[in-house]
């Protein structure tokens, strides 16, 4: 058994999120598993492990999405599988806010808001903290996060959107900043397997 593969999970996978996450992953020198995109996630945990192990280098960014399903959806099932797999080390999770109702939400270490600032606590889908009174971030693929032993959870608004502040054509600045923060807080030293 070699060393576990370092990955970052993003809890969103629609077309806009995919382009943005691919851009942000490139910006930080990571490898994005584009096949993990989908709304909802179409790949199983086993299929994701296979793709992660074939990635050219680390860290590997994986997108997981439940498409608003209540309870344990396909994205959360895959996330739980990855979190418990001995060959995988999750450096952190980018928890994406949505308007999903009646979810338990997840606690975040901090968030990147729509202005690119690091803020304590969660943000909403627009990346705003104003008027936000809860201490959890609500999204459709985040309910399982509190149950898993994850080193870093960073919140963000709707990836790639937030009034174009995070658009891939602008270089996905908010998602890039969030991924950089995960790397920093995880203690990842930048070693890669080529």
C-alpha positions as CSV (number, residue, x, y, z in Angstrom):
1,X,0.0,0.0,0.0
2,X,1.3,3.4,-1.0
3,X,0.5,6.7,0.5
4,X,-3.1,7.8,0.3
5,X,-4.1,10.1,-2.6
6,X,-4.9,13.6,-1.5
7,X,-8.2,14.9,-2.8
8,X,-10.5,17.9,-2.3
9,X,-14.2,17.5,-2.6
10,X,-16.6,20.2,-4.0
11,X,-20.3,19.6,-3.2
12,X,-21.6,20.8,-6.6
13,X,-21.5,19.4,-10.0
14,X,-23.7,21.2,-12.5
15,X,-22.4,22.5,-15.8
16,X,-21.5,26.0,-14.5
17,X,-19.9,24.5,-11.4
18,X,-17.9,22.1,-13.6
19,X,-16.3,24.8,-15.7
20,X,-15.6,26.9,-12.6
21,X,-14.1,24.0,-10.6
22,X,-11.9,22.9,-13.6
23,X,-10.6,26.5,-13.8
24,X,-9.9,26.8,-10.1
25,X,-8.3,23.4,-10.0
26,X,-6.0,24.5,-12.8
27,X,-5.2,27.7,-10.9
28,X,-4.0,25.8,-7.9
29,X,-2.1,23.2,-9.8
30,X,-4.6,20.4,-9.0
31,X,-6.1,17.8,-11.3
32,X,-9.9,17.9,-11.7
33,X,-11.9,14.7,-12.3
34,X,-14.3,16.2,-14.9
35,X,-16.2,12.9,-15.1
36,X,-17.2,13.4,-11.5
37,X,-19.4,16.3,-12.6
38,X,-23.1,15.8,-12.9
39,X,-26.4,16.9,-11.3
40,X,-26.8,14.5,-9.6
41,X,-23.5,12.6,-9.4
42,X,-23.6,9.6,-11.7
43,X,-20.5,7.8,-10.6
44,X,-20.3,5.5,-7.6
45,X,-17.6,5.7,-4.9
46,X,-15.8,2.7,-6.5
47,X,-15.8,4.3,-10.0
48,X,-14.5,7.6,-8.5
49,X,-11.6,5.7,-6.7
50,X,-10.6,4.2,-10.1
51,X,-10.5,7.6,-11.7
52,X,-8.7,9.3,-8.8
53,X,-6.0,6.6,-8.9
54,X,-5.5,7.3,-12.6
55,X,-5.1,11.1,-12.2
56,X,-1.8,12.6,-13.4
57,X,-1.0,14.3,-10.1
58,X,-2.3,15.5,-6.8
59,X,-4.3,17.0,-5.3
60,X,-7.3,15.7,-7.1
61,X,-10.5,17.7,-7.1
62,X,-13.8,15.7,-7.2
63,X,-17.3,17.1,-7.6
64,X,-20.2,15.5,-5.9
65,X,-23.9,16.6,-6.2
66,X,-27.2,15.4,-4.9
67,X,-29.4,17.7,-7.0
68,X,-31.5,18.6,-4.0
69,X,-32.4,15.1,-2.9
70,X,-33.4,14.9,0.8
71,X,-31.5,12.3,2.9
72,X,-28.6,10.4,1.5
73,X,-28.3,11.1,-2.2
74,X,-25.8,9.7,-4.7
75,X,-23.3,12.5,-4.1
76,X,-23.3,12.1,-0.3
77,X,-23.1,8.3,-0.6
78,X,-20.0,8.7,-2.8
79,X,-18.5,11.3,-0.4
80,X,-19.0,8.9,2.6
81,X,-17.4,6.1,0.6
82,X,-14.4,8.3,-0.3
83,X,-14.0,9.6,3.3
84,X,-13.8,6.0,4.6
85,X,-11.5,4.6,1.9
86,X,-8.0,3.7,3.1
87,X,-6.4,4.9,-0.2
88,X,-7.9,8.4,0.0
89,X,-7.0,11.4,2.1
90,X,-9.6,14.2,1.9
91,X,-7.7,17.4,2.5
92,X,-11.0,19.3,2.8
93,X,-14.4,20.0,1.4
94,X,-15.7,23.0,-0.4
95,X,-19.3,23.1,0.9
96,X,-21.6,24.8,-1.6
97,X,-24.7,26.7,-0.4
98,X,-28.0,26.3,-2.1
99,X,-31.7,27.1,-1.5
100,X,-32.4,23.5,-0.5
101,X,-35.1,23.5,2.2
102,X,-35.5,21.1,5.1
103,X,-31.9,20.0,5.2
104,X,-29.7,19.7,8.3
105,X,-26.9,21.7,6.8
106,X,-23.3,21.5,7.9
107,X,-20.9,23.4,10.1
108,X,-18.1,25.1,8.3
109,X,-14.7,26.3,9.5
110,X,-15.2,29.5,7.6
111,X,-16.5,30.7,4.2
112,X,-15.4,32.7,1.2
113,X,-18.1,35.4,0.6
114,X,-19.2,36.9,-2.7
115,X,-16.5,39.6,-2.3
116,X,-13.7,37.1,-1.9
117,X,-13.3,37.8,1.8
118,X,-12.8,35.0,4.4
119,X,-15.6,35.2,6.9
120,X,-16.4,33.2,10.0
121,X,-19.5,31.0,9.7
122,X,-21.6,30.2,6.7
123,X,-22.8,32.1,3.6
124,X,-26.0,31.7,1.5
125,X,-26.3,30.8,-2.1
126,X,-25.4,34.3,-3.2
127,X,-22.3,34.2,-1.0
128,X,-23.7,36.7,1.5
129,X,-23.6,36.7,5.2
130,X,-26.1,39.5,5.7
131,X,-29.2,38.4,7.6
132,X,-27.8,34.9,8.0
133,X,-28.6,33.8,11.5
134,X,-27.9,30.1,11.5
135,X,-24.5,28.6,12.3
136,X,-24.7,26.0,9.5
137,X,-24.5,26.2,5.8
138,X,-27.4,24.8,3.8
139,X,-26.9,22.9,0.6
140,X,-28.1,19.8,-1.1
141,X,-24.9,17.7,-0.7
142,X,-23.7,18.8,2.7
143,X,-25.8,16.9,5.2
144,X,-23.3,14.1,5.6
145,X,-20.3,16.4,6.3
146,X,-20.8,16.7,10.1
147,X,-20.9,12.9,10.4
148,X,-17.5,12.5,8.7
149,X,-14.1,13.2,10.2
150,X,-13.0,15.9,7.8
151,X,-10.0,18.2,8.5
152,X,-11.3,21.4,6.8
153,X,-14.7,22.5,5.6
154,X,-14.9,25.8,3.7
155,X,-18.3,27.3,2.7
156,X,-19.0,29.2,-0.5
157,X,-22.1,30.5,-2.4
158,X,-23.2,28.9,-5.7
159,X,-20.0,28.0,-7.4
160,X,-19.4,29.9,-10.7
161,X,-22.3,32.2,-10.1
162,X,-22.8,34.8,-7.3
163,X,-23.7,37.5,-9.8
164,X,-20.7,36.5,-12.0
165,X,-18.2,37.2,-9.3
166,X,-17.0,33.6,-9.5
167,X,-17.5,33.0,-13.2
168,X,-15.0,30.8,-15.0
169,X,-14.4,33.4,-17.6
170,X,-13.2,35.7,-14.8
171,X,-10.8,32.9,-13.6
172,X,-13.1,31.5,-10.9
173,X,-11.5,33.7,-8.2
174,X,-13.8,32.8,-5.3
175,X,-13.5,29.0,-5.8
176,X,-9.8,29.4,-6.4
177,X,-9.4,31.2,-3.1
178,X,-11.5,28.6,-1.3
179,X,-9.4,25.7,-2.7
180,X,-6.2,27.6,-1.7
181,X,-7.5,28.0,1.8
182,X,-8.3,24.3,2.0
183,X,-4.7,23.5,0.9
184,X,-3.3,25.9,3.5
185,X,-5.4,24.7,6.4
186,X,-4.9,21.0,5.6
187,X,-1.1,21.4,5.9
188,X,-0.7,19.9,2.4
189,X,2.9,20.3,1.5
190,X,2.5,20.3,-2.3
191,X,4.2,17.0,-3.0
192,X,2.8,15.4,-6.1
193,X,3.0,12.0,-7.6
194,X,3.9,12.4,-11.3
